[in-house]
Amino acid sequence: MTTLFISDLHLEESRPDITGAFLAYLDQKARGAEQLYILGDFFEAWIGDDERTPLQEQMADALRKLAASGTSIYLMHGNRDFLIGEEFCQRAGATLLDDPTVIDLYGTPTLLLHGDSLCTADVEYQKFRASMRNPQMIKMLLARPLKDRQQMARQLREISTAKNQGKAETIMDVTPNEVVRELEAHGVQRMIHGHTHRPAIHQLEANDQSAQRIVLGDWDENIWWLEVKPGEEPALNKQPL
């Protein structure tokens, strides 16, 4: 039995190398796995399930085939693709997870997040996140014409890139106290997340016990995945793109 975790592929038409790497990953690594978790930012941008670009349809088809082979697929929103809905997940044979979610990972309760909610030092972003995730805001966004949403997505990406260039590295990373707070709030000793593009396995303390925070890597220059098997320590893997 094997459970796999990936995040931050940022799939887009301009990066066919990442698309190809992901399709190869499904065939060579994921097929035969018990579960595959995609913890956000699967796509670089998502403006609604009604867009249905060739890339989106290709990914839905590939995931559906993996699901049909017996692998359970779980998808979590990221900060880039939080508008992914149930319609796409049905086409992909995937289950949409809340952020955060606690799962039983071979006997170890494990907290799954995308990770952006942990970056509380970036106060400006957290205010923006809260506004954009408001159900009324999402309803208003999805009601706008497709072309308007496409233009808005381009503008938001340009603004985000410009603002992030001027932010300190510490602001862009998780807040240690927030990590501990989340672990203790959910009563768990293990956390898995993406978002920061800083893959590592961190040892810390929470609930007066040793704890673990596993950070998934992004798929820009390498592909990263976490492999978990019963009775074994989680293994964070890297392979050149």
RACOR-V988743 format. One record per residue. RES is the residue in three letters. SS is DSSP state (H for helix, E for strand, L for the rest). PSI is psi in degrees with one decimal (NA if undefined). Layout:
# RACOR-V988743
res | ss | psi
RES | SS | PSI
RES | SS | PSI
This chain:
# RACOR-V988743
res | ss | psi
MET | L | 137.3
THR | L | 136.4
THR | E | 133.2
LEU | E | 146.3
PHE | E | 132.5
ILE | E | 163.8
SER | L | 169.4
ASP | L | 46.7
LEU | L | -30.1
HIS | L | 49.3
LEU | E | 133.8
GLU | L | 159.4
GLU | L | -30.2
SER | L | -4.6
ARG | L | 67.0
PRO | H | -20.9
ASP | H | -38.2
ILE | H | -41.3
THR | H | -46.7
GLY | H | -39.9
ALA | H | -37.6
PHE | H | -42.8
LEU | H | -39.2
ALA | H | -38.0
TYR | H | -42.6
LEU | H | -42.0
ASP | H | -38.7
GLN | H | -28.6
LYS | H | -43.2
ALA | H | -29.6
ARG | L | 126.1
GLY | L | -13.1
ALA | L | 151.6
GLU | L | -42.2
GLN | E | 147.0
LEU | E | 122.6
TYR | E | 128.5
ILE | E | 107.3
LEU | E | 53.5
GLY | L | 157.1
ASP | L | 40.7
PHE | L | -42.4
PHE | E | 150.0
GLU | L | -33.7
ALA | L | 148.8
TRP | L | 120.6
ILE | L | 9.0
GLY | L | 148.6
ASP | L | -13.1
ASP | L | -5.5
GLU | L | -52.3
ARG | L | 62.2
THR | L | 164.2
PRO | H | -38.5
LEU | H | -44.8
GLN | H | -41.6
GLU | H | -37.2
GLN | H | -41.9
MET | H | -40.7
ALA | H | -41.6
ASP | H | -43.0
ALA | H | -41.9
LEU | H | -39.2
ARG | H | -39.0
LYS | H | -39.2
LEU | H | -42.7
ALA | H | -39.4
ALA | H | -24.9
SER | L | -8.4
GLY | L | -2.0
THR | L | 126.1
SER | E | 131.9
ILE | E | 132.3
TYR | E | 136.4
LEU | E | 134.0
MET | E | 145.6
HIS | L | 146.4
GLY | L | -174.5
ASN | L | -17.1
ARG | L | -26.1
ASP | L | 38.6
PHE | L | -3.7
LEU | L | 2.7
ILE | L | 133.1
GLY | L | -174.8
GLU | H | -29.9
GLU | H | -47.8
PHE | H | -42.5
CYS | H | -36.8
GLN | H | -41.3
ARG | H | -31.9
ALA | H | -5.9
GLY | L | 30.2
ALA | E | 158.0
THR | E | 129.1
LEU | E | 125.9
LEU | E | 149.3
ASP | L | 155.6
ASP | L | 108.1
PRO | L | 168.1
THR | E | 139.2
VAL | E | 129.4
ILE | E | 160.2
ASP | E | 105.2
LEU | E | 88.8
TYR | L | 44.9
GLY | L | -7.9
THR | E | 111.9
PRO | E | 127.9
THR | E | 130.4
LEU | E | 123.4
LEU | E | 134.1
LEU | L | 162.4
HIS | L | -46.3
GLY | L | -20.1
ASP | H | -27.2
SER | H | -15.4
LEU | H | -12.2
CYS | L | 62.7
THR | L | -14.5
ALA | L | -22.1
ASP | L | 78.8
VAL | H | -40.7
GLU | H | -43.6
TYR | H | -40.6
GLN | H | -35.4
LYS | H | -43.2
PHE | H | -43.2
ARG | H | -46.7
ALA | H | -38.0
SER | H | -45.9
MET | H | -26.4
ARG | L | -3.8
ASN | L | 128.6
PRO | H | -36.9
GLN | H | -39.1
MET | H | -44.0
ILE | H | -42.4
LYS | H | -41.8
MET | H | -41.4
LEU | H | -48.0
LEU | H | -17.7
ALA | H | -14.0
ARG | L | 152.8
PRO | L | 151.0
LEU | H | -42.7
LYS | H | -38.3
ASP | H | -42.2
ARG | H | -36.6
GLN | H | -43.1
GLN | H | -41.6
MET | H | -40.4
ALA | H | -42.7
ARG | H | -42.8
GLN | H | -41.9
LEU | H | -36.9
ARG | H | -41.1
GLU | H | -42.2
ILE | H | -44.0
SER | H | -44.9
THR | H | -44.2
ALA | H | -42.7
LYS | H | -39.6
ASN | H | -28.8
GLN | H | -25.5
GLY | L | 2.9
LYS | L | 146.5
ALA | L | 151.0
GLU | H | -36.4
THR | H | -33.2
ILE | H | -32.9
MET | H | -12.7
ASP | L | 174.7
VAL | L | 156.8
THR | L | 117.1
PRO | H | -42.9
ASN | H | -32.2
GLU | H | -35.8
VAL | H | -49.1
VAL | H | -41.4
ARG | H | -44.0
GLU | H | -42.8
LEU | H | -44.9
GLU | H | -34.5
ALA | H | -32.8
HIS | H | -1.7
GLY | L | 40.0
VAL | L | 165.2
GLN | L | 3.9
ARG | E | 138.4
MET | E | 139.4
ILE | E | 129.9
HIS | E | 170.5
GLY | L | -134.7
HIS | L | -49.1
THR | L | -14.1
HIS | L | 33.4
ARG | L | 71.3
PRO | L | 132.1
ALA | E | 163.9
ILE | E | 114.9
HIS | E | 137.2
GLN | E | 135.6
LEU | E | -168.3
GLU | E | 135.2
ALA | E | 150.6
ASN | L | 30.7
ASP | L | 29.5
GLN | E | 165.6
SER | E | 143.7
ALA | E | 170.1
GLN | E | 133.7
ARG | E | 118.5
ILE | E | 123.6
VAL | E | 122.9
LEU | L | 152.7
GLY | L | 162.6
ASP | L | 162.6
TRP | L | 57.6
ASP | L | -56.3
GLU | L | -24.9
ASN | E | 162.0
ILE | E | 137.6
TRP | E | 139.8
TRP | E | 151.2
LEU | E | 132.4
GLU | E | 125.0
VAL | E | 129.6
LYS | L | 151.3
PRO | L | 132.4
GLY | L | 4.3
GLU | L | 156.6
GLU | L | 142.4
PRO | L | 140.0
ALA | E | 121.0
LEU | E | 119.6
ASN | E | 147.8
LYS | E | 142.8
GLN | E | 136.0
PRO | E | 140.9
LEU | L | NA
